[in-house]
Amino acid sequence: MKEDIAEVRVRYAETDRMGVAYHAHFLTYFEMARTEFLRRLGTAYRDLEDRGVFLVVVEAECRYLSPARYDDVLEIATSVERLRPTRVDFRQKARLKGDGRAVAEARIVLACVDRTGRPRALPPEVKDALAGPRA
């Protein structure tokens, strides 16, 4: 499956008293990277939502491997691990730009739902874009 790299800089407000990026912010970093991944494939979340298609997180697991600190630039690699009719499993890895040190890795599952929250099939163009040729 395709892989995309997005960059995120750790901001001061995202660190704890030890100067380390607070763990919960990684879910936000991963979301930013997934959003950019889809945008680069030609599918913006905003456009989907305007059409009544929503991708909601139904599972999130994250392993923290080493600290990230204020002003570090992280490279977030995003790829599709598994594609199902109403769900997509993403694999994401954060590493420090420059030395490539692994910082965190995650598996995030998104479900496709309609405006009422009921499951619906992924739109064909989204499914095709996500299932495209391997990078």
C-alpha positions as CSV (number, residue, x, y, z in Angstrom):
1,M,0.0,0.0,0.0
2,K,1.0,3.6,-0.3
3,E,3.1,5.4,2.3
4,D,3.2,9.1,3.0
5,I,5.5,11.2,5.2
6,A,4.3,14.2,7.0
7,E,6.4,16.5,9.3
8,V,5.3,17.8,12.7
9,R,7.3,20.0,15.0
10,V,6.8,19.5,18.7
11,R,5.6,22.8,20.2
12,Y,6.5,24.0,23.7
13,A,2.9,23.7,24.9
14,E,2.9,20.0,24.0
15,T,5.7,19.1,26.4
16,D,5.5,18.1,30.1
17,R,7.6,19.4,33.0
18,M,10.4,17.0,31.9
19,G,10.5,18.7,28.4
20,V,9.1,15.6,26.7
21,A,6.2,15.6,24.3
22,Y,3.2,14.5,26.3
23,H,2.0,11.1,25.1
24,A,-1.6,12.1,24.3
25,H,-0.4,14.6,21.6
26,F,0.8,11.7,19.5
27,L,-2.8,10.9,18.7
28,T,-3.1,14.4,17.3
29,Y,0.2,14.1,15.4
30,F,-1.0,10.9,13.8
31,E,-4.4,12.4,12.9
32,M,-2.6,15.3,11.2
33,A,-0.5,12.9,9.2
34,R,-3.6,10.8,8.2
35,T,-5.4,13.9,7.1
36,E,-2.5,14.9,4.9
37,F,-2.1,11.4,3.6
38,L,-5.8,11.4,2.4
39,R,-5.5,15.0,1.0
40,R,-2.4,14.0,-1.1
41,L,-4.5,11.1,-2.4
42,G,-7.1,13.6,-3.6
43,T,-9.6,13.1,-0.7
44,A,-10.0,15.9,1.8
45,Y,-11.9,15.1,5.0
46,R,-13.8,18.4,4.6
47,D,-15.1,17.3,1.2
48,L,-16.1,13.9,2.6
49,E,-17.9,15.4,5.5
50,D,-19.8,17.9,3.2
51,R,-21.1,14.7,1.4
52,G,-22.2,13.1,4.7
53,V,-19.3,10.7,4.9
54,F,-17.3,10.6,8.2
55,L,-14.3,8.6,9.1
56,V,-14.2,8.0,12.9
57,V,-11.6,6.4,15.0
58,V,-12.8,3.1,16.5
59,E,-9.5,1.7,17.6
60,A,-6.2,3.3,18.6
61,E,-3.1,1.7,20.0
62,C,0.2,3.4,20.4
63,R,3.7,2.3,21.6
64,Y,6.1,4.9,22.8
65,L,9.7,4.0,22.0
66,S,11.8,7.1,22.9
67,P,11.1,10.7,23.9
68,A,10.5,13.6,21.6
69,R,11.3,17.1,22.9
70,Y,10.4,20.7,22.3
71,D,11.3,21.8,18.8
72,D,12.1,18.3,17.5
73,V,10.8,17.7,14.0
74,L,9.0,14.4,13.7
75,E,8.5,12.5,10.4
76,I,5.2,10.6,10.6
77,A,5.0,7.7,8.1
78,T,1.5,6.7,7.3
79,S,0.4,3.6,5.4
80,V,-2.7,1.5,5.0
81,E,-2.4,-1.9,6.7
82,R,-5.8,-3.3,5.8
83,L,-8.7,-2.1,3.8
84,R,-12.3,-3.4,4.4
85,P,-15.6,-2.3,3.0
86,T,-16.4,0.0,5.9
87,R,-13.1,0.3,7.6
88,V,-9.4,1.2,7.1
89,D,-6.6,0.2,9.3
90,F,-3.6,2.6,9.3
91,R,-0.1,1.9,10.5
92,Q,1.8,5.0,11.6
93,K,5.4,5.5,12.7
94,A,6.9,8.7,14.2
95,R,10.7,9.1,13.9
96,L,13.0,12.0,14.7
97,K,14.0,13.8,11.5
98,G,17.7,13.8,11.0
99,D,18.8,10.7,12.9
100,G,15.6,8.6,12.2
101,R,15.3,7.5,15.8
102,A,12.0,5.7,16.3
103,V,9.8,7.7,18.7
104,A,6.3,6.0,18.5
105,E,4.3,3.7,16.4
106,A,0.5,3.2,16.2
107,R,-2.3,1.3,14.6
108,I,-5.4,3.3,14.1
109,V,-8.7,1.9,12.7
110,L,-11.2,4.3,11.1
111,A,-14.8,3.3,10.4
112,C,-16.8,5.0,7.7
113,V,-20.2,6.2,8.9
114,D,-23.1,8.4,7.7
115,R,-24.4,11.6,9.4
116,T,-26.4,9.4,11.9
117,G,-23.4,7.4,12.9
118,R,-24.5,4.3,11.1
119,P,-21.8,2.3,9.2
120,R,-21.6,2.8,5.5
121,A,-19.3,1.6,2.7
122,L,-16.2,3.7,1.9
123,P,-16.9,5.7,-1.2
124,P,-15.4,3.9,-4.2
125,E,-13.0,6.8,-5.0
126,V,-11.6,6.7,-1.4
127,K,-11.3,2.9,-1.5
128,D,-9.5,3.0,-4.9
129,A,-7.1,5.7,-3.7
130,L,-6.2,3.8,-0.5
131,A,-5.9,0.5,-2.4
132,G,-3.7,2.0,-5.1
133,P,-0.3,0.7,-6.2
134,R,2.4,0.1,-3.6
135,A,4.8,3.0,-2.9
